Amino acid sequence: MVDLPEKLAKKLSDRNAVNALRSLPVSHGLVDFSSNDYLGLSRSQSVSSEALRLMEGHKVLQNGATGSRLLSGNHSLYQALEAELCQFHQTGAALVFNSGYDANIGFFSSVPQRGDVVFYDEYIHASIRDGIRMGNAKSYKFKHNDLDDLNNRCRMERSRNLADTEIYVVTESVFSMDGDTPDLNDLAALCKAQNCRLVVDEAHALGVLGKHGEGLVQVLNLQDSVFARLVTFGKGVGCHGAAILGSEGLKSYLVNFARSFIYTTGLPPHSIASVLSAYGHLKMPSDGLEKLKHNISYFNRRQSDLGLKEQFIISDSAIHCCLVPGNHKARNMAKAIQDKGFDVRAILSPTVPEGQERLRICLHSFNTEKEIDNLLEEVASLL
């Protein structure tokens, strides 16, 4: 076995020294307060059964896609899913990617051009940052959910009088590490006034916000004010993959220039059928989403009853974060909670800024009030 290069071994050692070394966790059957499976659809037998029926109906009974979507991998289930996404999300076109990461790096590495500018929220997801780095546009972060800061930056950029400069503004409808949301109405108005193109990552809003879990953009009826939306299927939908929603022109451009779409084998038919089945579940009347919304409200109420509001970041989403500064302290607290039977994970620096380490608690439709009570009481006792 060839040894790891010394410089790489040192990086691992340095990370271990600050108690930030990552390792792959093993599930031990704990009460789930860590997964993104907000509606429990990943474990739904009806979704699974319907996926098999869809594969049979489309006569796509194969284990793999066999090639990229531009070669042999574009089976009929893709067309059915993209048509369903257009209808459900009220958009002109949809393009399915293999994952949210692939979608974001494909979009941001190819769409903003040299001479363009990307303004992104300082807490934006790593996949968006990576995509921006791979592209040729200039990029600048603005303060988290601070529209005054963004407006000032847009005005400065527009004052340069470069008529052909496109400005892209990027945010998330629910931030993955804080669970909070931007003022999307005002943000859309700002982008319209400054002639910017708004891009919204709806990864953690899909399945959670809206009458059927459509996401925040549709809750606010901003579909026509957003240049592009990202929806992912590995969270509230309980499956795998992602899609970029936008115009037919945007879809055609991505098919031709998004390298993470072009140069990869497509998703297997079962994955696409599972997403189609899950969207059918979202459209039907179900108490799953109402139960999730109840649990979010109940969690916030019990959090207040126990005097924990100052420790938690304000959130009306399924993600709730208890600030526990310091990697060592956050990791030890998570371990103590896991020992009590609750699957809660610590989020450590450098994933979050130093001093903002936290416990990240994800709520689900299948969590009970008793489980929420016991978890929060354990958090209170440890704090």
C-alpha positions as CSV (number, residue, x, y, z in Angstrom):
1,M,0.0,0.0,0.0
2,V,1.5,3.4,-1.1
3,D,1.7,5.9,1.8
4,L,-0.2,9.2,1.7
5,P,2.0,12.2,0.7
6,E,3.4,13.9,3.7
7,K,1.7,17.3,2.9
8,L,-1.7,15.5,2.8
9,A,-1.1,13.6,6.0
10,K,-0.3,16.9,7.7
11,K,-3.6,18.4,6.6
12,L,-5.4,15.5,8.2
13,S,-3.3,15.8,11.3
14,D,-4.0,19.6,11.5
15,R,-7.8,19.0,11.2
16,N,-7.7,16.3,13.8
17,A,-5.8,18.7,16.2
18,V,-8.8,21.1,16.2
19,N,-11.3,18.2,16.6
20,A,-12.7,18.8,13.1
21,L,-11.7,15.5,11.4
22,R,-14.6,14.1,9.4
23,S,-15.4,10.4,9.3
24,L,-18.3,8.3,7.9
25,P,-21.0,7.7,10.5
26,V,-22.8,4.4,11.0
27,S,-26.5,4.3,11.7
28,H,-27.5,2.8,15.0
29,G,-31.3,2.9,14.8
30,L,-31.6,6.2,16.7
31,V,-34.6,8.5,16.5
32,D,-34.1,10.4,13.3
33,F,-33.5,14.1,13.9
34,S,-30.6,14.4,11.3
35,S,-31.8,13.3,7.9
36,N,-33.2,15.6,5.2
37,D,-36.1,13.1,4.6
38,Y,-38.6,15.6,5.9
39,L,-41.8,13.8,4.7
40,G,-40.5,10.3,5.2
41,L,-40.9,9.6,1.5
42,S,-37.6,7.7,1.3
43,R,-39.2,4.9,3.3
44,S,-42.6,5.0,1.6
45,Q,-43.8,1.6,0.3
46,S,-46.4,3.3,-2.0
47,V,-43.7,5.4,-3.6
48,S,-41.5,2.3,-4.2
49,S,-44.4,0.2,-5.6
50,E,-45.5,3.0,-7.9
51,A,-42.0,3.5,-9.2
52,L,-41.9,-0.1,-10.3
53,R,-45.3,0.2,-12.1
54,L,-44.0,3.3,-13.9
55,M,-40.9,1.5,-15.1
56,E,-43.1,-1.3,-16.4
57,G,-45.5,1.2,-18.0
58,H,-42.7,3.0,-19.8
59,K,-41.1,-0.4,-20.7
60,V,-37.8,0.8,-19.2
61,L,-36.9,-2.3,-17.2
62,Q,-33.1,-1.8,-16.9
63,N,-30.7,-1.2,-14.0
64,G,-28.7,1.6,-15.5
65,A,-29.0,4.5,-18.0
66,T,-26.2,2.9,-20.2
67,G,-24.8,6.3,-21.1
68,S,-25.1,10.1,-21.0
69,R,-28.4,11.7,-21.7
70,L,-27.0,12.9,-25.0
71,L,-26.2,9.4,-26.1
72,S,-28.1,6.3,-24.9
73,G,-29.3,7.4,-21.4
74,N,-32.3,9.7,-22.2
75,H,-35.1,7.1,-21.6
76,S,-38.8,8.1,-21.7
77,L,-39.1,8.5,-17.9
78,Y,-36.9,11.6,-18.2
79,Q,-39.4,13.2,-20.5
80,A,-42.3,12.3,-18.2
81,L,-40.5,13.7,-15.2
82,E,-39.5,16.9,-16.8
83,A,-43.0,17.5,-18.0
84,E,-44.3,16.8,-14.5
85,L,-41.8,19.3,-13.0
86,C,-43.0,22.0,-15.5
87,Q,-46.6,21.5,-14.4
88,F,-46.0,21.1,-10.7
89,H,-43.5,24.1,-10.5
90,Q,-45.3,26.3,-13.0
91,T,-42.1,26.8,-15.1
92,G,-41.4,26.8,-18.9
93,A,-38.8,24.1,-18.8
94,A,-36.9,21.7,-16.5
95,L,-33.6,19.8,-16.9
96,V,-32.8,16.9,-14.6
97,F,-29.3,16.5,-13.4
98,N,-27.7,13.7,-11.4
99,S,-27.5,15.6,-8.1
100,G,-27.9,19.1,-6.7
101,Y,-24.1,19.4,-6.7
102,D,-24.0,18.5,-10.4
103,A,-26.8,21.0,-11.2
104,N,-25.2,23.9,-9.3
105,I,-21.7,23.4,-10.7
106,G,-23.1,22.9,-14.2
107,F,-25.2,26.1,-14.0
108,F,-22.7,28.4,-12.4
109,S,-19.7,27.2,-14.3
110,S,-21.4,27.8,-17.7
111,V,-24.1,30.4,-17.5
112,P,-22.4,33.6,-16.0
113,Q,-19.9,34.7,-18.7
114,R,-16.6,36.6,-18.6
115,G,-17.4,40.2,-17.7
116,D,-20.5,39.2,-15.8
117,V,-20.9,39.4,-12.0
118,V,-22.3,37.0,-9.5
119,F,-23.4,38.3,-6.1
120,Y,-24.0,35.4,-3.7
121,D,-25.2,35.3,-0.1
122,E,-22.2,34.6,2.2
123,Y,-23.9,31.5,3.6
124,I,-24.6,30.0,0.1
125,H,-24.1,26.2,-0.4
126,A,-20.6,24.9,-1.2
127,S,-21.8,23.5,-4.5
128,I,-22.7,27.0,-5.7
129,R,-19.3,28.4,-4.6
130,D,-17.5,25.6,-6.4
131,G,-19.5,26.2,-9.6
132,I,-18.8,29.9,-9.5
133,R,-15.0,29.2,-9.1
134,M,-15.1,27.0,-12.2
135,G,-16.6,29.8,-14.3
136,N,-15.2,33.0,-15.7
137,A,-17.4,35.6,-14.1
138,K,-16.4,37.9,-11.3
139,S,-18.0,37.0,-8.0
140,Y,-18.6,38.8,-4.7
141,K,-20.4,37.7,-1.5
142,F,-22.9,39.9,0.3
143,K,-23.8,39.8,4.0
144,H,-26.3,37.1,4.9
145,N,-29.8,38.1,4.0
146,D,-28.7,41.8,4.0
147,L,-30.5,43.5,1.1
148,D,-29.0,46.9,1.8
149,D,-25.5,45.4,1.4
150,L,-26.6,43.7,-1.8
151,N,-28.3,46.9,-3.2
152,N,-25.1,48.9,-2.6
153,R,-23.0,46.4,-4.4
154,C,-25.4,46.2,-7.3
155,R,-25.5,50.0,-7.6
156,M,-21.7,50.2,-7.6
157,E,-21.5,47.6,-10.3
158,R,-24.1,49.3,-12.4
159,S,-22.3,52.7,-12.1
160,R,-19.5,51.2,-14.2
161,N,-21.9,51.6,-17.2
162,L,-21.0,48.3,-18.8
163,A,-24.2,47.7,-20.8
164,D,-23.5,44.1,-21.6
165,T,-22.7,43.0,-18.0
166,E,-25.2,40.5,-16.6
167,I,-25.5,40.5,-12.8
168,Y,-26.7,37.2,-11.2
169,V,-27.9,37.3,-7.6
170,V,-27.9,33.9,-5.8
171,T,-29.7,32.9,-2.6
172,E,-31.4,29.9,-1.0
173,S,-35.0,29.8,0.0
174,V,-34.1,27.9,3.1
175,F,-30.4,27.9,4.2
176,S,-29.1,24.5,4.9
177,M,-27.0,25.3,7.9
178,D,-29.3,27.9,9.5
179,G,-32.8,27.0,8.5
180,D,-33.7,30.6,7.9
181,T,-35.1,32.3,4.8
182,P,-34.4,35.6,2.9
183,D,-37.1,38.2,2.3
184,L,-37.6,36.9,-1.2
185,N,-40.3,39.4,-2.2
186,D,-38.0,42.4,-1.5
187,L,-35.1,40.5,-3.1
188,A,-37.0,40.0,-6.3
189,A,-38.0,43.6,-6.3
190,L,-34.4,44.7,-5.8
191,C,-33.3,42.5,-8.7
192,K,-36.0,43.9,-11.0
193,A,-35.0,47.5,-10.1
194,Q,-31.3,46.8,-10.6
195,N,-31.8,44.6,-13.7
196,C,-30.3,41.5,-12.1
197,R,-31.1,37.9,-12.7
198,L,-32.3,36.1,-9.6
199,V,-31.3,32.5,-9.0
200,V,-32.9,30.6,-6.0
201,D,-31.8,27.3,-4.6
202,E,-34.9,25.6,-3.3
203,A,-33.2,22.4,-2.1
204,H,-34.5,22.6,1.5
205,A,-37.9,24.2,0.7
206,L,-39.2,21.5,-1.7
207,G,-41.6,19.3,0.1
208,V,-41.7,21.7,3.1
209,L,-43.1,25.1,2.1
210,G,-46.3,25.5,0.2
211,K,-49.7,23.8,0.0
212,H,-48.1,20.8,-1.7
213,G,-44.4,21.5,-0.8
214,E,-43.8,23.5,-4.0
215,G,-41.2,25.8,-2.5
216,L,-41.0,29.4,-1.4
217,V,-40.9,30.9,-4.9
218,Q,-44.4,29.5,-5.6
219,V,-45.7,30.3,-2.2
220,L,-44.9,34.0,-3.0
221,N,-46.0,33.7,-6.6
222,L,-42.5,34.8,-7.9
223,Q,-42.1,32.2,-10.6
224,D,-42.0,34.9,-13.3
225,S,-39.5,37.0,-11.3
226,V,-36.8,34.3,-11.0
227,F,-34.3,33.4,-13.8
228,A,-33.6,29.9,-12.5
229,R,-34.6,27.7,-9.6
230,L,-32.8,24.6,-8.3
231,V,-34.9,21.8,-6.9
232,T,-33.3,18.7,-5.4
233,F,-34.9,15.2,-5.0
234,G,-32.7,13.9,-2.2
235,K,-34.3,15.8,0.6
236,G,-38.1,16.4,0.9
237,V,-38.8,14.2,-2.1
238,G,-36.8,11.3,-0.5
239,C,-35.1,10.1,-3.7
240,H,-32.1,11.3,-5.7
241,G,-31.2,13.8,-8.4
242,A,-32.0,17.5,-9.1
243,A,-33.4,19.8,-11.7
244,I,-32.8,23.4,-13.0
245,L,-36.1,25.1,-13.7
246,G,-36.3,28.1,-16.1
247,S,-37.0,29.0,-19.7
248,E,-36.7,26.7,-22.8
249,G,-33.7,28.9,-23.8
250,L,-32.0,28.2,-20.5
251,K,-32.6,24.5,-20.8
252,S,-31.2,24.4,-24.3
253,Y,-28.1,26.4,-23.2
254,L,-27.4,24.0,-20.3
255,V,-27.8,20.9,-22.6
256,N,-25.1,22.4,-24.8
257,F,-22.7,23.9,-22.3
258,A,-23.2,22.5,-18.7
259,R,-20.3,20.0,-18.5
260,S,-21.6,18.2,-15.4
261,F,-24.7,17.4,-17.6
262,I,-23.0,16.5,-20.8
263,Y,-20.1,14.4,-19.6
264,T,-21.8,12.0,-17.2
265,T,-23.9,8.8,-17.3
266,G,-27.6,9.6,-16.7
267,L,-29.5,8.5,-13.7
268,P,-30.8,4.9,-13.7
269,P,-34.5,4.5,-14.7
270,H,-35.5,3.5,-11.1
271,S,-34.2,6.8,-9.7
272,I,-36.3,8.8,-12.2
273,A,-39.4,6.6,-11.6
274,S,-39.0,7.1,-7.9
275,V,-39.0,10.9,-8.3
276,L,-42.0,10.8,-10.5
277,S,-43.8,8.6,-8.0
278,A,-42.9,10.9,-5.1
279,Y,-44.2,14.0,-7.0
280,G,-47.5,12.1,-7.5
281,H,-47.5,11.7,-3.7
282,L,-46.9,15.4,-3.2
283,K,-49.9,16.3,-5.4
284,M,-52.3,14.1,-3.6
285,P,-54.1,15.1,-0.3
286,S,-51.9,13.9,2.5
287,D,-51.5,14.5,6.2
288,G,-47.7,14.2,5.9
289,L,-47.0,17.8,5.1
290,E,-49.5,19.0,7.7
291,K,-47.9,16.8,10.3
292,L,-44.5,18.3,9.4
293,K,-45.8,21.8,9.7
294,H,-47.4,20.9,13.1
295,N,-44.1,19.5,14.3
296,I,-42.2,22.7,13.3
297,S,-44.7,24.8,15.2
298,Y,-44.7,22.5,18.2
299,F,-40.9,22.5,18.2
300,N,-40.7,26.3,18.3
301,R,-43.3,26.5,21.0
302,R,-41.6,23.9,23.2
303,Q,-38.2,25.5,22.5
304,S,-39.6,28.8,23.9
305,D,-41.2,27.0,26.9
306,L,-37.8,25.6,27.9
307,G,-36.0,28.9,27.6
308,L,-34.0,27.9,24.6
309,K,-34.9,30.6,22.2
310,E,-31.6,32.5,22.6
311,Q,-29.6,29.3,21.8
312,F,-31.5,28.6,18.6
313,I,-31.4,30.4,15.2
314,I,-34.9,31.6,14.3
315,S,-36.5,29.2,11.8
316,D,-39.9,28.3,10.5
317,S,-38.4,25.6,8.3
318,A,-37.6,21.9,9.1
319,I,-34.0,22.8,10.0
320,H,-33.3,24.1,13.5
321,C,-29.8,24.9,14.8
322,C,-28.7,25.2,18.4
323,L,-25.5,27.2,18.6
324,V,-22.8,25.5,20.7
325,P,-19.5,27.4,20.0
326,G,-16.4,25.2,19.7
327,N,-15.9,22.0,17.8
328,H,-15.0,20.0,21.0
329,K,-18.1,21.2,22.9
330,A,-20.5,20.7,19.9
331,R,-19.2,17.3,19.2
332,N,-19.4,16.2,22.8
333,M,-22.9,17.5,23.2
334,A,-24.0,15.7,20.0
335,K,-22.5,12.5,21.4
336,A,-24.3,12.8,24.7
337,I,-27.6,13.3,22.8
338,Q,-26.9,10.3,20.6
339,D,-26.3,8.2,23.7
340,K,-29.8,9.1,24.8
341,G,-31.2,7.6,21.5
342,F,-31.5,10.7,19.3
343,D,-29.7,11.1,16.0
344,V,-28.5,14.7,16.2
345,R,-25.3,15.8,14.5
346,A,-22.8,18.5,15.3
347,I,-21.9,20.9,12.5
348,L,-18.3,22.0,13.0
349,S,-16.0,24.6,11.6
350,P,-14.8,24.9,8.8
351,T,-18.2,23.8,7.5
352,V,-19.6,26.8,9.5
353,P,-17.6,29.8,10.6
354,E,-15.4,29.3,13.7
355,G,-17.5,30.3,16.8
356,Q,-20.8,29.3,15.1
357,E,-20.5,25.6,15.6
358,R,-23.9,24.0,16.3
359,L,-26.3,21.1,16.7
360,R,-28.4,20.7,13.5
361,I,-31.8,19.3,14.2
362,C,-34.0,18.2,11.3
363,L,-37.7,17.7,11.9
364,H,-39.9,15.2,10.0
365,S,-43.5,14.3,9.6
366,F,-42.9,11.1,11.4
367,N,-41.4,12.6,14.6
368,T,-43.8,12.5,17.5
369,E,-44.4,15.2,20.1
370,K,-43.0,13.0,22.8
371,E,-39.8,12.6,20.8
372,I,-39.5,16.3,20.3
373,D,-40.2,16.9,24.1
374,N,-37.5,14.4,25.1
375,L,-35.0,15.8,22.7
376,L,-35.4,19.4,23.7
377,E,-35.4,18.5,27.4
378,E,-32.1,16.7,26.9
379,V,-30.7,19.7,25.0
380,A,-31.8,22.0,27.9
381,S,-30.2,19.8,30.5
382,L,-26.9,19.7,28.7
383,L,-26.8,23.4,28.1
